[in-house]
Amino acid sequence: MTEYKFYTSIPVRYGDLDPQWHVNNAHFFTFLEQARISYLVKLGLFKGSNFLDFPIIVADAHLTYKQPIPFGVNVDIGVGVTKIGTKSLTFEYAVLDPDHAKVYATGETIMVAFDYRINATVPVSPEWRERIGRFEDKTY
């Protein structure tokens, strides 16, 4: 994806840095996670009250680092769902400077619909498919 319908801003904290004084590579995944949660909250698919009712789990995660993120900036994370299968959703991300002129990283996670109470995969719910499709203006 090159354009996203959803962005969230995240401040780079001192604790996000590594000894080279830029954001540690592992913290990029934390940024993606926060952006994904913010996206789902925006769509009304997660209220944050009970994580047993959060019906997805990470199956695969990829990140392409483009350039280091320095301390003291905010980053904008663009998030979008590019595909919904029977039991999976593909999220794509861009980690950008606030002006969207610099791309720090791009990423993708494949999330699997999961019921934590029975510890098993389940089909993506029609509600999730419909709300995400409406927001993204796509048919999945």
N, C-alpha and C positions, 0 to 999 in steps of 0.2 A: 504494500500500500504506500502511496505517496501523500495522500490527503486523508485526514482523520476527522470524524465528526465529534470526537471527544478528546480533550486534552486536560491534564491536571498538572499543577505546578508543585515541585518538590524542592525544598531548600537543601543544598549540600551542607552537611554538618561536619564539624571537625572529626567526629568519630567515623565518618565515611571514608576518611583518607588513609592511604598507606604511606610507608616511609618515603616514597617519591613525591609526596604532597599532591597527589591527585586521587580521585575516587578509586578505591580498591575494586578490582574486577568483580568480586562476589557481591558488592553492594549494588551493582547494576541490576542484578536479579531481584534484590529487595525493592528497588525503584519500580521495576516492572510489576511486581506483586502488588505494591500499593496502588499503582495506576489501574491494574485490573480490578481490584476491589472497588476503587472509586467509580469506575465505569459501571460495575454491576449495581452499586448503590444508586447511582444516577438513574439507571433503568428500573429501579425498584425490585431488583432480583435478589438483593441481600440487604438485610436490616442490621446485621451485626449482633443480633441478640443470642443466637445459638449456633455455634459452629457445627454441631451435628446435623443441622438443617442446611448446611452449605453444600450443595450437591455436585461439586466438581473437585477433581484432584489433578495435580500436575503429572502428566505422563512423559513429556519430553520438553526440553527447553534449549533454545539456541540463541546465541548473541554474537553479533559481529561488532567488534570495537572499531570505531573510526578515528577517534582522537580522545586524549585524556580530558577529564572534567576537572577544572581547578577548584580550589576551596573558595567559598564565599559567593557562589552563584546559585541561582535557582535554575532548575532544568524543567522543561515542559516535556511531558510524556504523552505522545499520541497513542491511542489504543483503538483497535477495531477488530471485529470478528470477521474473518474472511471465509470461513467454511464451517458448516455444522453438518456432521455426519449423523449416523444412527445413535452412537454413544460418545461422540467426541466433538469438541469445538476447537478451532484454530484461531488463536489471538495473534495479531501482529502489532508491533510497537516501533516507535521512533523516539529516541532520547535526544532532545534538541535544546539549544539555548533559547532564552525567552523571546528572541526575535525570529526564531526558526531559521536563522541563517546558517548555523552550524549544526551538523548532525554528529552527535557524540557516539551513538550506537543505534543499531537496528536489531530487533529480536522477534522471536516467535516462540509461543508455547502451545503445546497441544494439551488440552484439558480433557479429561474423561469424566463423564457423568458418573457419579459415585454415591452410593447410599452407605453412610458411615455406620448406621445402625445394624445393617446386615453384612457390612464389609464386602460389598460386591458392586460391580459396574451395573449401571441401569441405562435405559434409553434417555436421551436428552428430552426433557419435558416439553410438551407443546407450548406451555407458557413461555419458557425460555426462548424457544425457536421463534415464536410470534413476536415477543417484545424486542429481541435483538434484531430480527428481520425488519420490523417497523422502524426501529432507530437507525439502522444501517441502510434502509431503503433497498433491501435485497430479499429475494426469496431463497430460502435454504431448503 
